[in-house]
């Protein structure tokens, strides 16, 4: 039995797609974090190793990424 997507889930999906598209164009590090950490469910250390970045860079980029997602989610009315 398939679940029907709720309007809220559809809004979050749209916000995630917008965030991914933005960072694909603007910033490969943040795009990589989105892909590795949140889609492939890698650990923080695995992301650091895969992207060849330090922890401070990761933490700043991840905070920026989540802020961008929050902006797109707010525009969709889910925050």
ABEGO torsion letter per residue (X at the ends): XBBBBBAAAAAAAAAAAAAAAAAAAABAAAAAAAAAAAAAGBBAAAAAAAAGBBAAAAAAAAAAAAAAAAAAAAAAGAX
